[in-house]
Amino acid sequence: MGIIEAVAGALTLLAYVLGWALLIVLAISIVVILISLLLLAYSFRTGHFLFPNLLVAGISFFESPLRAILRVLNVDDARMDLIAIRLKNRAMYPSFRKVPFERRAIFLPQCLRSTSCPAVLSPEGIKCRGCGACGISRAHEEAQRLGYMIFVVPGSSFIMRMIQKYRPDAIIGVGCTYEVRDGLDMMHRHRIPAIGVLLDRSGCVNTNVDWDRLFSVMNATGTQRAPDMDKYGLDSPEDLGGNYHPSR
Ligand code: SF4
């Protein structure tokens, strides 16, 4: 009888402690939600992104529960990815544009190359030969003009290797939704301001990106907002920039 009472007492205590722990987690979650919502509302109203790292952490924190809710509502996962990418881009953009060009790196996916690409693989990625059959040669020229580090990515581990080697202070990553989403999360974990630019046409070969939009992001500086940043919204087809035309 004594043992049963002791076990019952222990279980009651355990339930009591778990109940309190759950309440504390719930209270913390509500506080985090409220702070993040206030930050988001303030940032989007004023265009001043306070605590961008906290903002991105908040967006990441809500991503999984939001994704689950949206799935129940029959909303595509890709839609949620797109929203998360745009929010993270917006949150990181002010920090990104303060970084000098020569401390920024741009990573392009190799699927942007022409199928007749003569470039060869090197330890620094795929080395464009400037044949002009795809837009990468123009991106190289623009990167050289500004002083960017530029890489054509041959595989997923390559990006971290180059980041560890060259330690850039800001990143532009081009890719499909899935790659950009994971890339932004990875950069956030390393506290590097990163902007994701989505491909217009995804796939394994012959993909395409809006090069002018990309050049617009590349040219963004501490004093210059990307041209259509003000109208940039969740339903806009634009991510960042769009009106800038570099010298060709
Ligand atoms: S421009 Fe560069 S990357 Fe594009 S196809 Fe020519 S060599 Fe390859």
Residues whose N, C-alpha, C, O or C-beta is under 5 A from the ligand:
A	BS01	SF4	R113 S114 C117 P118 A119 C128 R129 G130 C131 G132 A133 C134 I136 S137
